[in-house]
Amino acid sequence: MRVRQGEFERIRSVLRRADPDEPLTAREILDLLEEHGEEFDSAHRIATVLGRRAETGDVEVIRDQPYRYRFQDGS
């Protein structure tokens, strides 16, 4: 499954506005997106998008149970 253009930017934009103090799970990110009027298919889709961006260094994946995500720009 390809990452659709703009998905990462939509996630990053909402997280910048929300300014979380700690890394978030995909489910927590999905909840924040919904609170800000952004629709996403599922927490699994968010994990896929962020996992792929981790390969380029834009996102840190904290491999805990559950996985948590931190944007390298501080979000």
GIPE-V877885 format. One record per residue. RES is the residue in one letter. SS is DSSP state (2 for helix, 1 for strand, 0 for the rest). PSI is psi in radians with two decimals (999 if undefined). OMEGA is omega in whole degrees, -180 to 180 (* if undefined). Layout:
res: {RES,RES}
ss: {SS,SS}
psi: {PSI,PSI}
omega: {OMEGA,OMEGA}
This chain:
res: {M,R,V,R,Q,G,E,F,E,R,I,R,S,V,L,R,R,A,D,P,D,E,P,L,T,A,R,E,I,L,D,L,L,E,E,H,G,E,E,F,D,S,A,H,R,I,A,T,V,L,G,R,R,A,E,T,G,D,V,E,V,I,R,D,Q,P,Y,R,Y,R,F,Q,D,G,S}
ss: {0,0,0,0,0,0,2,2,2,2,2,2,2,2,2,2,2,2,0,0,0,0,0,1,0,2,2,2,2,2,2,2,2,2,2,0,0,0,0,0,0,0,2,2,2,2,2,2,2,2,2,2,2,2,0,0,0,0,1,1,1,1,0,0,0,0,0,1,1,1,1,0,0,0,0}
psi: {2.24,2.61,2.11,2.51,2.29,-0.24,-0.82,-0.76,-0.67,-0.77,-0.86,-0.71,-0.80,-0.73,-0.59,-0.75,-0.70,-0.51,1.09,2.58,-0.31,2.87,2.60,2.69,2.87,-0.66,-0.76,-0.67,-0.75,-0.76,-0.74,-0.73,-0.79,-0.69,-0.51,0.26,0.28,2.25,2.39,2.62,-0.83,2.95,-0.59,-0.71,-0.72,-0.78,-0.66,-0.84,-0.83,-0.62,-0.69,-0.65,-0.38,-0.51,-0.45,-0.03,0.07,-0.40,2.45,2.24,2.09,1.88,1.28,-3.04,1.85,2.91,2.57,2.72,2.40,2.28,2.46,-0.29,0.19,-0.20,999}
omega: {180,174,-180,-180,175,-178,-180,-179,177,179,-177,-179,180,-179,176,179,-178,178,-180,-179,-175,177,-176,173,177,178,179,177,178,178,178,178,180,178,-179,174,178,178,176,-176,-174,173,178,179,178,179,178,-179,-177,177,178,179,175,179,180,177,-180,-176,173,176,178,-172,178,176,-2,175,176,-174,177,176,-177,176,176,-180,*}
